[in-house]
Amino acid sequence: MITGMVLACFITGLIAGWLLRSAFIRAEISRMLEREQREVNHWRRETDRAQAISDQLARQLAAHTGQLPDTRHWPQEDHH
């Protein structure tokens, strides 16, 4: 009788431990994904800001020289 109870407690403890560990791992993954999304959003905003500055400088150059800049060697947008 005692052996069965000890075995039941042991199995219950294993299951509870596994559930707790799974919950902590899921929470950690969720935090990592949120942090990654924040970084992606940050760099997307930085890219947009740099593009706006680049466009503004190109317009200023065109206004100053009367010619559009030669864009043949500029990096092309990546449309993935």
N, C-alpha and C positions, 0 to 999 in steps of 0.2 A: 504494500500500500504506500509506504513512504517512498520507495524507489520510483513508483509511478508518478507521485506528486513532484518529486525532485526532477524527474525527466520532463514533466509538463512545465514546470517553472523554468527549466533550462531552455526548452524550446520557445516558450513565451518570451523569455529574455532575448534570445537570438532574433526572433521576429521583431520585437520592439527596437532592438539595436539596429537592425537592418533598415527599418522604417525611418528611424531618426537620421541615420547616415544618409539615406536616400533624400530625405527632406533637406538636409544641410547641403548636399551636393547640388540639388536642384536650385536652391537659393543662391549658391555660389555661381552657378552657370548663368542664372538670371542677372546677377550683378555684373558679371563679365560681359554679357550681351548688351546690357544698358550702357556700360562704359564704352564699349566698342561703338555703339550707335552714336554716343555723344562725340566721340573722336571723328567719326565719319561726317557728322553734321558740322563739326568745327572746320574740318578741312574743306568741306564743300563751300562753307561760307567764305573761307580764306581764298579759295579758287575764284569764287564769284567776285570778291573784292579786288583781287589781282587782275581779273579780266576787265573789270570796270576801269581800273587805273590805266591798264594798257590801252583800252579803247579811247579814254580821254587823252592820253599822250599822243596816240596816233592822230586824233582829230586836231590837236594843237600843232603837231608837226605839219599836217596837211594845210592848216590855216597859215602857218608861218612860211612854208615853202611853196605853197600853191600846188603841191603834188601829193598824191596818196603814197604812203610808204610801200616799198617793195616787199610783198609778203610771200614771195616764192620760197624763202628759206625759213619761214616761221613754222613752229610746230602746228600741226593740224589737230583739230578737236577729235577726240576719241569717242566715237558713237557706239558704245557697247550696250 
